[in-house]
Amino acid sequence: MPEIKNKVQLVGRLGNKPDIRVTDKGRKYARFSIATNEFYKNAKGEAVESTYWHNIVAWGKVAEKAEQYLNKGSEVSVEGKLVSKTYTDKEGNKRFATEVDINQLELVNSKEKAEESNRN
């Protein structure tokens, strides 16, 4: 039987600059969201655009890259795995969250790529 993999690939734009934090053990992570768009025609033949927001988490060197190069509106390509979590909020309500835990991050915008190349 073939191996079943949890793999997600997205290309989208950042909604805001990444939120950078460090765990109690000193491990850096970045949280940000990206928007992807889907275009289709509805039953009436009208063009429709749908926007989907995806919560992204990056760790270690990928988080450092996000901190250094990403800004609101940056176009990125990310690859990672889908992670679902359950937690209790401050009011005691059970909540569910789905995130993409990424291990690869690439800038898509050519201007940002050029700036990144000049820094290295």
Phi and psi in degrees as GROMACS dihedral restraints (atoms count N, CA, C in turn):
[ dihedral_restraints ]
;  ai    aj    ak    al  type     phi  dphi    fc
    3     4     5     6     1   -65.9    20    10
    4     5     6     7     1   150.7    20    10
    6     7     8     9     1   -68.4    20    10
    7     8     9    10     1   133.9    20    10
    9    10    11    12     1   -94.4    20    10
   10    11    12    13     1   129.0    20    10
   12    13    14    15     1  -117.3    20    10
   13    14    15    16     1   149.5    20    10
   15    16    17    18     1  -102.8    20    10
   16    17    18    19     1    97.5    20    10
   18    19    20    21     1  -136.5    20    10
   19    20    21    22     1   131.6    20    10
   21    22    23    24     1  -127.1    20    10
   22    23    24    25     1   134.6    20    10
   24    25    26    27     1  -128.2    20    10
   25    26    27    28     1   129.1    20    10
   27    28    29    30     1  -137.4    20    10
   28    29    30    31     1   146.6    20    10
   30    31    32    33     1  -126.2    20    10
   31    32    33    34     1   123.1    20    10
   33    34    35    36     1  -163.7    20    10
   34    35    36    37     1  -172.3    20    10
   36    37    38    39     1  -115.0    20    10
   37    38    39    40     1   142.5    20    10
   39    40    41    42     1   -70.2    20    10
   40    41    42    43     1   139.4    20    10
   42    43    44    45     1   -80.9    20    10
   43    44    45    46     1   -31.3    20    10
   45    46    47    48     1  -152.5    20    10
   46    47    48    49     1   168.2    20    10
   48    49    50    51     1   -62.3    20    10
   49    50    51    52     1   144.1    20    10
   51    52    53    54     1   -59.1    20    10
   52    53    54    55     1   144.0    20    10
   54    55    56    57     1   -90.6    20    10
   55    56    57    58     1   114.6    20    10
   57    58    59    60     1  -102.0    20    10
   58    59    60    61     1   131.6    20    10
   60    61    62    63     1  -140.4    20    10
   61    62    63    64     1   168.2    20    10
   63    64    65    66     1  -129.0    20    10
   64    65    66    67     1   133.5    20    10
   66    67    68    69     1   -71.2    20    10
   67    68    69    70     1   169.0    20    10
   69    70    71    72     1   -59.2    20    10
   70    71    72    73     1   -26.0    20    10
   72    73    74    75     1   -90.9    20    10
   73    74    75    76     1     5.7    20    10
   75    76    77    78     1    88.1    20    10
   76    77    78    79     1    12.0    20    10
   78    79    80    81     1   -90.4    20    10
   79    80    81    82     1   124.7    20    10
   81    82    83    84     1   -81.0    20    10
   82    83    84    85     1   140.9    20    10
   84    85    86    87     1  -143.0    20    10
   85    86    87    88     1   156.9    20    10
   87    88    89    90     1  -125.7    20    10
   88    89    90    91     1   139.5    20    10
   90    91    92    93     1  -122.0    20    10
   91    92    93    94     1   133.5    20    10
   93    94    95    96     1  -158.2    20    10
   94    95    96    97     1   168.4    20    10
   96    97    98    99     1  -123.9    20    10
   97    98    99   100     1   147.5    20    10
   99   100   101   102     1  -124.8    20    10
  100   101   102   103     1   149.3    20    10
  102   103   104   105     1  -104.5    20    10
  103   104   105   106     1   135.2    20    10
  105   106   107   108     1  -118.7    20    10
  106   107   108   109     1   152.7    20    10
  108   109   110   111     1  -119.7    20    10
  109   110   111   112     1   147.1    20    10
  111   112   113   114     1  -128.4    20    10
  112   113   114   115     1   134.3    20    10
  114   115   116   117     1  -117.0    20    10
  115   116   117   118     1   134.3    20    10
  117   118   119   120     1  -158.0    20    10
  118   119   120   121     1   172.5    20    10
  120   121   122   123     1  -108.0    20    10
  121   122   123   124     1   135.2    20    10
  123   124   125   126     1   -80.7    20    10
  124   125   126   127     1  -175.2    20    10
  126   127   128   129     1   -61.3    20    10
  127   128   129   130     1   -25.1    20    10
  129   130   131   132     1   -87.4    20    10
  130   131   132   133     1    -0.1    20    10
  132   133   134   135     1    83.6    20    10
  133   134   135   136     1     8.9    20    10
  135   136   137   138     1   -84.5    20    10
  136   137   138   139     1   141.3    20    10
  138   139   140   141     1   -70.7    20    10
  139   140   141   142     1   132.8    20    10
  141   142   143   144     1  -129.3    20    10
  142   143   144   145     1   138.1    20    10
  144   145   146   147     1  -117.2    20    10
  145   146   147   148     1   128.0    20    10
  147   148   149   150     1  -115.6    20    10
  148   149   150   151     1   136.3    20    10
  150   151   152   153     1  -110.5    20    10
  151   152   153   154     1   133.9    20    10
  153   154   155   156     1  -120.2    20    10
  154   155   156   157     1   135.2    20    10
  156   157   158   159     1  -103.8    20    10
  157   158   159   160     1   136.1    20    10
  159   160   161   162     1  -123.9    20    10
  160   161   162   163     1   129.2    20    10
  162   163   164   165     1   -84.3    20    10
  163   164   165   166     1   127.6    20    10
  165   166   167   168     1  -118.0    20    10
  166   167   168   169     1   140.9    20    10
  168   169   170   171     1  -129.3    20    10
  169   170   171   172     1   130.7    20    10
  171   172   173   174     1  -123.6    20    10
  172   173   174   175     1   145.4    20    10
  174   175   176   177     1  -122.0    20    10
  175   176   177   178     1   156.1    20    10
  177   178   179   180     1    57.3    20    10
  178   179   180   181     1  -128.3    20    10
  180   181   182   183     1   -63.3    20    10
  181   182   183   184     1   -33.3    20    10
  183   184   185   186     1   -67.5    20    10
  184   185   186   187     1   -38.1    20    10
  186   187   188   189     1   -64.7    20    10
  187   188   189   190     1   -39.8    20    10
  189   190   191   192     1   -63.0    20    10
  190   191   192   193     1   -40.5    20    10
  192   193   194   195     1   -64.0    20    10
  193   194   195   196     1   -42.1    20    10
  195   196   197   198     1   -61.5    20    10
  196   197   198   199     1   -43.3    20    10
  198   199   200   201     1   -62.7    20    10
  199   200   201   202     1   -41.3    20    10
  201   202   203   204     1   -75.7    20    10
  202   203   204   205     1   -38.3    20    10
  204   205   206   207     1  -114.1    20    10
  205   206   207   208     1   -18.3    20    10
  207   208   209   210     1   -94.1    20    10
  208   209   210   211     1   142.8    20    10
  210   211   212   213     1  -139.5    20    10
  211   212   213   214     1   169.2    20    10
  213   214   215   216     1   -55.6    20    10
  214   215   216   217     1   130.3    20    10
  216   217   218   219     1    90.9    20    10
  217   218   219   220     1   -10.5    20    10
  219   220   221   222     1   -59.1    20    10
  220   221   222   223     1   137.2    20    10
  222   223   224   225     1   -94.6    20    10
  223   224   225   226     1   126.3    20    10
  225   226   227   228     1  -133.2    20    10
  226   227   228   229     1   157.9    20    10
  228   229   230   231     1  -116.0    20    10
  229   230   231   232     1   127.2    20    10
  231   232   233   234     1  -125.2    20    10
  232   233   234   235     1   152.9    20    10
  234   235   236   237     1  -140.1    20    10
  235   236   237   238     1   136.8    20    10
  237   238   239   240     1  -175.6    20    10
  238   239   240   241     1  -148.8    20    10
  240   241   242   243     1  -128.7    20    10
  241   242   243   244     1   153.4    20    10
  243   244   245   246     1   -83.4    20    10
  244   245   246   247     1   130.3    20    10
  246   247   248   249     1  -127.7    20    10
  247   248   249   250     1   128.3    20    10
  249   250   251   252     1  -109.5    20    10
  250   251   252   253     1   136.6    20    10
  252   253   254   255     1  -130.0    20    10
  253   254   255   256     1   152.8    20    10
  255   256   257   258     1  -122.5    20    10
  256   257   258   259     1   136.6    20    10
  258   259   260   261     1  -150.2    20    10
  259   260   261   262     1   167.2    20    10
  261   262   263   264     1  -109.3    20    10
  262   263   264   265     1   127.7    20    10
  264   265   266   267     1   -79.4    20    10
  265   266   267   268     1  -179.4    20    10
  267   268   269   270     1   -61.9    20    10
  268   269   270   271     1   -27.2    20    10
  270   271   272   273     1   -88.0    20    10
  271   272   273   274     1     2.2    20    10
  273   274   275   276     1    86.3    20    10
  274   275   276   277     1    10.3    20    10
  276   277   278   279     1   -86.9    20    10
  277   278   279   280     1   139.2    20    10
  279   280   281   282     1   -76.7    20    10
  280   281   282   283     1   128.5    20    10
  282   283   284   285     1  -123.5    20    10
  283   284   285   286     1   156.2    20    10
  285   286   287   288     1  -124.4    20    10
  286   287   288   289     1   142.8    20    10
  288   289   290   291     1  -139.8    20    10
  289   290   291   292     1   142.4    20    10
  291   292   293   294     1  -121.6    20    10
  292   293   294   295     1   130.6    20    10
  294   295   296   297     1  -131.2    20    10
  295   296   297   298     1   161.4    20    10
  297   298   299   300     1  -107.2    20    10
  298   299   300   301     1   113.3    20    10
  300   301   302   303     1   -88.7    20    10
  301   302   303   304     1   105.4    20    10
  303   304   305   306     1   -93.2    20    10
  304   305   306   307     1   150.5    20    10
  306   307   308   309     1  -121.8    20    10
  307   308   309   310     1    -5.1    20    10
  309   310   311   312     1  -138.1    20    10
  310   311   312   313     1   140.3    20    10
  312   313   314   315     1  -143.2    20    10
  313   314   315   316     1   126.0    20    10
  315   316   317   318     1  -131.4    20    10
  316   317   318   319     1   139.2    20    10
  318   319   320   321     1   -78.0    20    10
  319   320   321   322     1   135.6    20    10
  321   322   323   324     1   -99.8    20    10
  322   323   324   325     1   -37.4    20    10
  324   325   326   327     1   -63.0    20    10
  325   326   327   328     1   125.7    20    10
  327   328   329   330     1   -64.6    20    10
  328   329   330   331     1   -34.0    20    10
  330   331   332   333     1   -63.7    20    10
  331   332   333   334     1   -44.8    20    10
  333   334   335   336     1   -66.8    20    10
  334   335   336   337     1   -37.2    20    10
  336   337   338   339     1   -62.0    20    10
  337   338   339   340     1   -42.7    20    10
  339   340   341   342     1   -63.0    20    10
  340   341   342   343     1   -42.1    20    10
  342   343   344   345     1   -65.2    20    10
  343   344   345   346     1   -39.7    20    10
  345   346   347   348     1   -63.4    20    10
  346   347   348   349     1   -42.2    20    10
  348   349   350   351     1   -63.6    20    10
  349   350   351   352     1   -38.3    20    10
  351   352   353   354     1   -68.9    20    10
  352   353   354   355     1   -25.9    20    10
  354   355   356   357     1   -80.6    20    10
  355   356   357   358     1   -25.0    20    10
